[in-house]
Amino acid sequence: MGTYFSDAGSRHKPILKAILAMALANAVCVPLCPAQSQMPDWQAAAGGKMVFDEASVRQNTNAASSDEVDSNFPLGPGDVYFPNGGHFRATNFPLVAYINFAFKISENQALFLEPQLPNWVFTTRFDIQGTAQRNPSKDQMRLMMQSLLADRFKLSVHYETREVPAFALLVDQPGTLGPLLQRHPDDSLCSTTPRSPGPTAPPQTFDSRFPITCGGILGMNPSGPGRVRAGARNVPMELIANTLTGGDSGLDRPVLDKTGLTGTFDFAIEFAPPPRNPFGTGAKPRSDPAAPTFLEAIKEQLGLRLEPSTGPFDVLVIDHVEEPPAN
């Protein structure tokens, strides 16, 4: 899985990746792009084009360490969000992170977007602040970021639907889910604002197999060293499928949700990531030979399976992006 911490503010993979969407005068490419898809549903639901009332962009030349990277709410593709009165603040992120945020980029989409991007998009870092009236939602903040990127970085994009090699995510035994995949209970309290239980927190009962916070894929403490664990509460199967590619899963093609499961789900998965050998020679054992592999965990813990497939996939195509002059 590539986005374990995508909605907790960090990721297993380096933060260096991204893309963007059309020069939001019209939000999507029109008649001149014959093989394109329409504006994503989430953009239309959030209100289409939006702009910050005020915004600033400054290049940051500090070291690119995790201690120097910060934002006032998680920038991942899920719904985890700190309501903030219309203030956006992020420090020392590469442009790719802002593109990923603005266009709700999943690991599936990143496979096709990252090769299009010039190197500076991954290495040059920026501080961005913006303000807007009222208290916009996270998706509305994304739309404002799209407009800012079009204005300050001359970013323009369009969407194309392509037939691509993929993995189909299927229910392994129809009618049966695994022990760590369940429909989200209708009567469960479920906040998308991150919080931790403590003496001042209101008492609440939740299933400790899954994260406290709802709406995004979050990292969790594994049961032992050499393993990784992640989970989510109250998320659709599409989001789960979108985050299975890359990173610790080792999958190199998009995962398409073909489960037929509707509604929202709670899930968790734990496995030993595949061995990494930076020198490319010799065999290297898994970090925990007793732990399941990713594919084993998909089947045993979630009751799902992956099958090689092909299918239509919406790709965000970068038409143009410019590096702004240094401060």
C-alpha positions in Angstrom: 0.0 0.0 0.0 1.3 3.4 -0.9 -0.7 5.8 1.2 -0.7 4.4 4.7 -0.3 7.8 6.2 -1.8 9.8 3.4 -4.4 11.3 5.8 -2.2 11.5 8.8 0.2 13.9 7.3 3.0 11.6 6.2 3.7 8.6 3.9 5.8 5.5 3.7 7.1 6.7 0.3 8.9 10.0 0.1 6.6 13.0 -0.2 8.1 13.9 -3.6 5.3 13.4 -6.1 2.4 15.1 -7.8 0.4 16.7 -10.6 -2.3 19.2 -11.3 -5.5 19.9 -13.2 -6.4 22.3 -15.9 -5.9 26.0 -15.9 -9.1 26.4 -14.0 -10.7 29.0 -16.2 -12.9 26.1 -17.3 -11.6 23.4 -15.0 -11.4 20.7 -17.6 -10.2 20.4 -21.2 -13.1 20.8 -23.7 -13.9 19.9 -27.3 -10.2 19.8 -28.4 -9.5 16.7 -26.2 -11.5 13.9 -27.8 -10.4 11.1 -25.5 -11.1 12.8 -22.2 -13.4 12.1 -19.2 -15.5 14.7 -17.5 -14.8 16.6 -14.4 -14.5 14.2 -11.4 -17.7 13.9 -9.4 -16.1 15.2 -6.2 -15.1 18.4 -7.9 -18.6 19.1 -9.2 -20.1 18.2 -5.8 -17.7 20.7 -4.1 -18.8 23.5 -6.3 -16.5 23.6 -9.3 -14.0 26.5 -9.6 -13.0 28.3 -6.4 -10.3 30.7 -5.4 -8.6 31.8 -2.2 -9.4 35.4 -1.2 -5.7 35.9 -0.5 -2.7 33.6 -1.1 1.1 33.6 -0.9 3.7 31.2 -2.4 7.3 31.3 -1.3 10.2 28.9 -2.1 11.6 27.2 0.9 15.4 26.5 0.9 15.5 24.7 4.3 16.5 21.1 4.6 13.9 18.7 3.3 13.6 16.8 6.6 10.4 15.5 8.1 10.8 18.0 11.0 10.6 20.9 8.6 7.5 19.7 6.7 4.1 20.7 8.2 0.5 21.5 7.2 -2.5 22.6 9.3 -4.5 19.6 8.0 -3.6 16.3 6.3 -3.1 16.7 2.5 -4.0 13.1 1.6 -6.9 11.9 -0.7 -9.2 11.0 2.1 -11.6 13.2 4.1 -9.5 13.5 7.3 -9.6 17.3 8.0 -9.2 19.9 10.7 -11.9 22.6 10.2 -9.8 25.8 10.2 -12.0 28.8 9.5 -10.8 29.1 5.9 -7.0 29.1 6.5 -4.7 26.9 4.5 -1.0 26.6 5.6 1.6 24.2 4.4 5.4 24.5 4.9 8.3 23.0 2.9 6.4 20.6 0.6 7.5 19.9 -3.0 5.0 21.0 -5.7 4.1 17.4 -6.3 2.5 17.3 -2.8 0.3 20.3 -3.6 -0.7 18.8 -6.9 -1.6 15.5 -5.3 -3.7 17.4 -2.7 -5.4 19.7 -5.3 -6.5 16.8 -7.5 -7.1 14.2 -4.9 -4.5 11.9 -6.4 -4.4 8.3 -5.3 -1.5 5.9 -5.7 -3.3 4.4 -8.7 -3.2 7.8 -10.4 0.3 8.6 -9.3 1.6 5.7 -11.4 0.7 7.6 -14.6 1.2 11.2 -13.4 4.7 11.1 -11.9 6.6 10.1 -15.1 5.1 13.3 -16.7 6.6 15.7 -14.2 9.9 17.5 -14.4 12.4 16.9 -11.7 12.1 20.3 -10.0 8.4 19.4 -9.1 9.8 16.8 -6.8 12.8 18.7 -5.4 11.9 22.4 -5.1 9.9 23.1 -2.0 7.4 25.7 -1.3 5.5 27.3 1.6 1.9 28.1 0.6 -0.7 30.0 2.6 -4.3 30.9 1.6 -7.4 32.3 3.2 -11.0 32.1 2.2 -14.3 33.2 3.7 -16.5 31.0 5.8 -15.3 27.5 6.7 -14.7 25.6 3.4 -14.6 21.8 3.3 -11.5 19.9 2.5 -12.6 19.3 -1.1 -13.4 23.0 -1.5 -9.8 23.7 -0.3 -8.6 21.4 -3.1 -10.5 23.5 -5.7 -8.9 26.7 -4.4 -5.5 25.0 -4.6 -6.2 24.1 -8.2 -6.8 27.7 -9.0 -3.7 28.8 -7.2 -1.5 26.3 -9.0 -2.9 27.4 -12.3 -2.2 31.0 -11.5 1.3 30.8 -9.9 2.7 27.7 -11.6 0.8 28.0 -15.0 -0.4 24.5 -14.4 -2.8 23.2 -17.0 -4.1 19.6 -17.3 -6.8 17.5 -18.8 -8.2 14.1 -18.1 -8.0 11.1 -20.5 -9.6 7.7 -20.2 -7.1 5.0 -21.2 -7.3 1.2 -21.3 -4.5 0.1 -19.0 -3.1 -3.1 -17.4 -4.5 -3.3 -13.9 -5.5 -5.6 -11.1 -9.1 -6.3 -10.4 -10.1 -6.3 -6.7 -12.7 -9.0 -6.2 -14.5 -10.7 -3.3 -12.7 -14.1 -2.9 -15.8 -16.0 -1.7 -19.1 -14.2 -2.7 -21.2 -13.2 0.3 -18.3 -13.5 2.7 -15.9 -10.8 3.9 -12.7 -11.3 5.8 -12.3 -10.8 9.6 -10.8 -7.3 9.1 -13.2 -6.0 6.6 -16.7 -5.0 7.7 -19.5 -2.7 6.7 -19.3 0.5 8.8 -22.0 0.4 11.5 -24.7 3.0 11.0 -24.8 3.9 14.7 -21.0 4.3 15.1 -19.7 7.8 16.0 -17.3 8.7 13.3 -15.3 12.0 13.1 -13.0 12.9 10.3 -11.2 15.3 12.7 -8.1 13.4 14.1 -8.1 13.0 17.9 -6.7 10.7 20.5 -8.6 9.3 23.5 -7.5 10.9 26.8 -8.8 12.2 30.1 -10.5 15.2 28.5 -12.0 13.3 25.6 -15.7 12.3 25.8 -16.1 8.6 26.5 -16.6 6.6 23.3 -16.5 3.0 22.3 -14.9 2.0 19.1 -13.4 -1.2 17.6 -9.7 -1.1 18.4 -8.9 -3.2 15.3 -9.5 0.0 13.2 -8.3 3.6 13.5 -10.2 6.1 15.7 -10.5 8.7 13.0 -12.7 8.1 10.0 -12.5 9.0 6.3 -8.9 8.2 5.4 -6.3 5.5 5.2 -4.2 5.7 8.4 -1.1 4.1 9.7 -1.5 1.9 12.8 0.9 0.1 15.2 1.7 -3.3 13.9 1.7 -6.4 16.1 5.4 -6.8 15.8 8.6 -5.5 14.2 9.1 -6.1 10.4 5.4 -5.6 9.7 3.3 -2.7 8.5 -0.3 -2.1 9.4 -2.9 0.3 8.1 -6.6 0.7 8.2 -9.6 3.0 7.8 -13.1 3.5 9.0 -16.1 4.6 7.0 -14.5 4.6 3.6 -15.8 3.3 0.2 -14.2 0.3 -1.5 -13.0 2.6 -4.2 -10.7 4.4 -1.8 -9.4 1.2 -0.4 -8.6 -0.1 -3.9 -7.0 3.2 -5.0 -4.5 2.9 -2.1 -3.3 -0.6 -2.6 -0.8 0.2 -5.3 2.9 1.0 -4.8 4.8 1.5 -1.6 4.9 -1.5 0.7 2.5 -3.6 -1.3 4.9 -3.9 -4.2 2.1 -3.6 -6.8 3.1 -1.8 -10.0 -0.2 -1.3 -11.7 -3.5 0.3 -10.6 -6.1 -1.7 -8.6 -9.7 -1.3 -9.9 -12.6 -1.9 -7.5 -14.6 -4.8 -9.0 -16.0 -6.1 -5.7 -19.5 -4.8 -6.3 -19.6 -3.7 -2.6 -21.5 -0.5 -2.0 -21.6 1.7 1.1 -18.7 2.3 3.4 -16.4 0.0 5.3 -14.0 -0.4 8.2 -10.9 -2.4 7.4 -7.3 -3.1 8.6 -4.5 -5.0 7.0 -1.1 -6.1 8.3 1.7 -7.8 6.4 5.4 -8.0 5.9 6.5 -5.8 3.0 8.5 -7.4 0.2 12.3 -7.3 0.7 14.2 -4.4 -0.7 17.6 -4.8 -2.2 19.0 -1.5 -3.4 21.9 -3.2 -5.1 19.8 -5.6 -7.0 21.9 -8.7 -6.3 21.4 -11.7 -4.1 18.4 -12.9 -2.2 17.1 -11.0 0.8 14.6 -12.5 3.3 11.4 -10.8 4.3 11.6 -8.6 7.4 9.3 -11.1 9.2 9.0 -14.5 7.6 6.1 -15.4 9.9 4.0 -12.5 8.7 1.7 -12.9 5.7 2.7 -11.3 2.4 0.5 -8.5 1.0 -1.4 -10.9 -1.3 -1.9 -13.4 1.5 -3.2 -10.6 3.8 -5.6 -9.3 1.2 -7.2 -12.8 1.1 -6.9 -13.9 4.7 -7.7 -10.6 6.4 -10.1 -8.9 4.0 -11.6 -11.8 2.1 -10.6 -10.3 -1.2 -8.3 -11.2 -4.1 -6.5 -9.6 -7.0 -6.6 -10.8 -10.6 -4.6 -9.4 -13.5 -6.9 -7.5 -15.8 -7.2 -4.5 -18.1 -9.7 -1.7 -17.8 -10.5 2.0 -18.4 -8.7 4.4 -16.2 -8.9 8.2 -15.9 -5.4 9.6 -16.2 -4.6 13.2 -15.4 -2.4 14.5 -18.2 -0.1 17.4 -17.5 -0.2 19.9 -20.4 2.0 22.6 -18.9 3.7 23.6 -15.6 6.3 26.3 -15.0 8.8 26.8 -12.2 8.4 30.3 -10.7 11.4 32.5 -10.3 13.2 32.2 -6.9 12.1 34.6 -4.2 
